[in-house]
C-alpha cells in the first residue's frame, strides 16, 4: 500500500461525509464514555518507598515527579502527530495494565481479564524491577472524539469513503502501519477532532477485555478525574 495514495484518498473525503462521521462519533461517545474516566500510567525504576510526590527515575527518560509528570509528549507510535504532542489513555485500569506492563503487553497468547486478577488484587508483581504510577483523567464535556473502534458506524463510513481497508490499517500490529495512522490523525485534527478512540492492538491477537484506548490531541480537553468535576460535567 502506498502512503501517497492513502493520503490522497482520505484528503478527498467530502465535508458532508466528515460531518456524518462526526455525528456518528458523537452519538457513540454517549456509550463508550459513560463513566468519563481514562487511565494513564508510567513505570519508574523500583525505588522504595516509591513515593509518587518525589523525584523518580523512569525506565526511559529523565528523572521527574510521577504525579506531576507530563502526559502529552511527541510520539512516533500509533496515531501520533507530526508537530504536536499527544497523550495516550485507556478507559479501564485492566486495559491500561495490558498496554503498559511488559509481561502482559508482549505476551504471545491471548490475555483474559482473569489472568490479570492476581496482579490487580496485589498477589503477584510482574514488574519487580519497576513501579507504576497510574493517574486517571476525565474528558471535558465539549470534547469531540473520532470513533474508530472496530464495530463503530463512523469507522465504516471512513472505511467506505477512503476506498481503503481502514480497519486493517489500524488493527494490524506492524510499525510500518504507524505512518498510515499518523495521516489519519492529521486529517482528524484538521477536521476539528480532539482525539481518536480505538480498540486495543496486541500481537498476535486483540486483547479480550471490554475496553478502549484513546489518543488525545487537545491537552485542554482532558483533566484529572474527580467526583466533583465528573458531577459538574454531566
Secondary structure, 3 states (H helix, E strand, C coil): CCHHHHHHHHHCCCHHHHHHHHHHHHHHHHHHCCCCCEEEEEEEECCCCCCCCCEECECCCCCEEHHHCCCCECCCCCCCCCCCCEEEEECCHHHHHHHHCHHHHCCCCCCEHHHHHHHHCCCCCCCCCEEEEEEEEEECCCCCEEECCCCCHHHHHHHHHHCCCHHHHHCCCCHHHHHHHHHHHHHHHHCCCCEEEEECCCCCCCCECCCEEEEECCHHHEEECCHHHHHHHC
